[in-house]
Amino acid sequence: MRWRIPIFIGAAIAGLILGILMPIKAGDQPKELTPPKPRLSEKEIIEILDVLKLWKAAKELNLTSEQLASFIPKFNRYEEVKREYYRSRRDLVSEIKKLVEKKTLDQNEKAKLEELIAKLEELDDKFYSDIREAFRAMTEGLDTVQKAKLIVFLESYRRDIRRILMHLRELGERKR
C-alpha cells in the first residue's frame, strides 16, 4: 500500500505538468507542419544514388563478403567510365549543336565541325572498349547466375529509379 502513494503522486504531478505544458507548446506550433526542403547538391544526390545502386546490386546478386570486397571498386570503375563518357559526349554534342544552329558555316567552321565529329567517333570507340573491359573486370569472380542477374539489374535499374523518383514527386505534389 505504501508504494502506491508515491506512484499516485508521481502520476498526478506528471499529469499536471503535461496539462500545463501541452497547451503552451501547442500554441507555439505553426498551423500546418511542412517538412524541411532538402538542401542537397547535385553531387550529393549523385553520391546517394550511387550508394543506393551499389547496395541494390550487391543485394540482387547475393554477393559473399569476399565477392563484395572485390566487386565494389570494379563497380565504381564501371560507373565512372560511364559518367565520364556521358559528360564528355554531352560537351562535344553541345559544341556541335552550336555550330549546326548557325545559318551558314564558313570553311573554318566546317573544318571544326568535321573535327568534332571525328572526336565524337573516337570517344564512342574508346567508350565501348573501356566499358567492355570494365564490365569484364566487374564480373570476374561472379558465377553465371550472378552475371546474368547483374546484366538484368544494370538494364532495369535506371528505369526503376526514374519510376521511383516520379512517384515521389507525385506524392510531394499531392501533399501541397
C-alpha positions as CSV (number, residue, x, y, z in Angstrom):
1,M,0.0,0.0,0.0
2,R,2.8,2.4,0.8
3,W,4.3,2.0,-2.7
4,R,1.0,3.1,-4.3
5,I,1.1,6.6,-2.8
6,P,4.4,7.7,-4.4
7,I,3.2,6.2,-7.8
8,F,-0.1,8.1,-7.4
9,I,1.6,11.4,-6.5
10,G,4.2,11.0,-9.3
11,A,1.4,10.3,-11.9
12,A,-0.6,13.3,-10.6
13,I,2.5,15.6,-10.9
14,A,3.3,14.3,-14.4
15,G,-0.4,14.8,-15.4
16,L,-0.3,18.4,-14.0
17,I,2.9,19.2,-15.8
18,L,1.7,17.8,-19.1
19,G,-1.7,19.6,-18.6
20,I,0.1,22.9,-18.3
21,L,2.9,22.5,-20.8
22,M,1.0,20.9,-23.7
23,P,-1.4,23.9,-24.3
24,I,1.6,26.2,-24.1
25,K,3.6,24.2,-26.5
26,A,0.6,23.7,-28.8
27,G,0.3,27.5,-29.2
28,D,3.9,27.6,-30.5
29,Q,3.3,25.2,-33.4
30,P,2.6,26.5,-36.9
31,K,-0.8,25.8,-38.3
32,E,0.5,23.4,-40.9
33,L,3.6,21.4,-40.5
34,T,5.7,21.2,-43.6
35,P,8.8,19.0,-43.9
36,P,12.0,21.0,-44.5
37,K,13.1,21.1,-48.1
38,P,16.3,19.1,-48.7
39,R,19.3,21.1,-49.5
40,L,21.4,18.6,-51.2
41,S,23.8,19.5,-54.0
42,E,23.7,17.7,-57.3
43,K,26.9,15.9,-56.4
44,E,25.5,14.7,-53.1
45,I,22.4,13.4,-54.8
46,I,24.5,11.5,-57.3
47,E,26.6,10.1,-54.5
48,I,23.4,8.9,-52.7
49,L,22.1,7.3,-55.9
50,D,25.5,5.6,-56.5
51,V,25.4,4.1,-53.0
52,L,21.9,3.0,-53.5
53,K,22.7,1.4,-56.8
54,L,25.7,-0.4,-55.4
55,W,23.7,-1.6,-52.4
56,K,20.8,-2.8,-54.6
57,A,23.3,-4.6,-57.0
58,A,25.0,-6.3,-54.1
59,K,21.7,-7.4,-52.7
60,E,20.4,-8.5,-56.0
61,L,23.5,-10.6,-56.7
62,N,23.6,-12.0,-53.2
63,L,27.4,-11.4,-53.0
64,T,29.6,-13.0,-50.4
65,S,31.8,-10.7,-48.3
66,E,34.8,-11.7,-50.4
67,Q,32.9,-11.1,-53.6
68,L,31.7,-7.7,-52.3
69,A,35.2,-6.5,-51.4
70,S,36.3,-7.2,-54.9
71,F,33.1,-6.1,-56.6
72,I,32.8,-2.5,-55.1
73,P,35.9,-0.9,-56.7
74,K,35.2,-2.6,-60.0
75,F,31.6,-1.5,-59.9
76,N,32.7,2.1,-59.1
77,R,35.1,2.0,-62.0
78,Y,32.4,0.8,-64.4
79,E,30.1,3.7,-63.2
80,E,33.0,6.2,-63.5
81,V,33.7,5.1,-67.1
82,K,30.0,5.7,-68.0
83,R,29.8,9.0,-66.2
84,E,33.0,10.4,-67.8
85,Y,31.8,9.2,-71.3
86,Y,28.4,10.9,-71.0
87,R,29.9,14.1,-69.7
88,S,32.5,14.2,-72.5
89,R,29.9,13.3,-75.1
90,R,27.5,15.9,-73.9
91,D,30.2,18.6,-74.1
92,L,31.1,17.5,-77.7
93,V,27.5,17.4,-78.8
94,S,26.9,20.8,-77.3
95,E,29.8,22.2,-79.4
96,I,28.4,20.5,-82.5
97,K,25.0,21.9,-81.8
98,K,26.3,25.5,-81.5
99,L,27.9,25.2,-85.0
100,V,24.9,23.5,-86.5
101,E,22.5,26.2,-85.3
102,K,24.3,28.8,-87.3
103,K,22.6,29.6,-90.6
104,T,25.8,29.4,-92.7
105,L,29.2,28.0,-91.9
106,D,32.5,29.2,-93.3
107,Q,35.3,26.8,-94.2
108,N,36.9,27.0,-90.7
109,E,33.6,26.2,-89.0
110,K,33.0,23.3,-91.4
111,A,36.5,22.0,-90.6
112,K,35.8,22.4,-86.9
113,L,32.6,20.5,-87.3
114,E,34.4,17.7,-89.0
115,E,37.0,17.6,-86.3
116,L,34.3,17.5,-83.6
117,I,32.5,14.6,-85.4
118,A,35.8,12.7,-85.6
119,K,36.4,13.3,-81.8
120,L,32.9,12.1,-81.1
121,E,33.5,8.9,-83.1
122,E,36.9,8.3,-81.3
123,L,35.2,8.9,-77.9
124,D,32.4,6.4,-78.8
125,D,35.0,3.8,-79.8
126,K,37.1,4.3,-76.7
127,F,34.0,4.1,-74.5
128,Y,32.8,0.8,-76.0
129,S,36.3,-0.6,-75.4
130,D,36.6,0.8,-71.9
131,I,33.1,-0.2,-70.8
132,R,33.6,-3.7,-72.2
133,E,36.8,-4.0,-70.2
134,A,35.2,-2.5,-67.0
135,F,32.3,-4.9,-67.3
136,R,34.6,-7.9,-67.8
137,A,36.6,-6.9,-64.7
138,M,33.4,-6.3,-62.7
139,T,32.1,-9.8,-63.5
140,E,35.3,-11.6,-62.6
141,G,34.6,-13.9,-59.6
142,L,30.9,-14.0,-60.2
143,D,29.1,-17.2,-61.2
144,T,26.9,-17.4,-64.3
145,V,23.7,-16.7,-62.4
146,Q,25.2,-13.6,-60.7
147,K,26.5,-12.4,-64.1
148,A,23.0,-12.8,-65.6
149,K,21.4,-11.0,-62.6
150,L,23.9,-8.2,-63.0
151,I,23.0,-7.8,-66.7
152,V,19.3,-7.6,-65.9
153,F,19.9,-5.3,-62.9
154,L,22.0,-2.8,-65.0
155,E,19.4,-2.8,-67.7
156,S,16.4,-2.2,-65.4
157,Y,17.9,0.0,-62.6
158,R,17.8,3.3,-64.4
159,R,14.2,2.8,-65.4
160,D,13.3,1.7,-61.8
161,I,14.9,4.7,-60.2
162,R,13.2,7.1,-62.7
163,R,9.8,5.5,-61.9
164,I,10.5,5.8,-58.1
165,L,11.5,9.4,-58.4
166,M,8.4,10.2,-60.5
167,H,6.3,8.5,-57.8
168,L,8.0,10.5,-55.0
169,R,7.5,13.7,-57.0
170,E,3.7,12.9,-57.3
171,L,3.5,12.2,-53.6
172,G,5.2,15.5,-52.9
173,E,2.8,17.4,-55.2
174,R,-0.3,15.8,-53.6
175,K,0.8,17.0,-50.1
176,R,1.0,20.6,-51.2
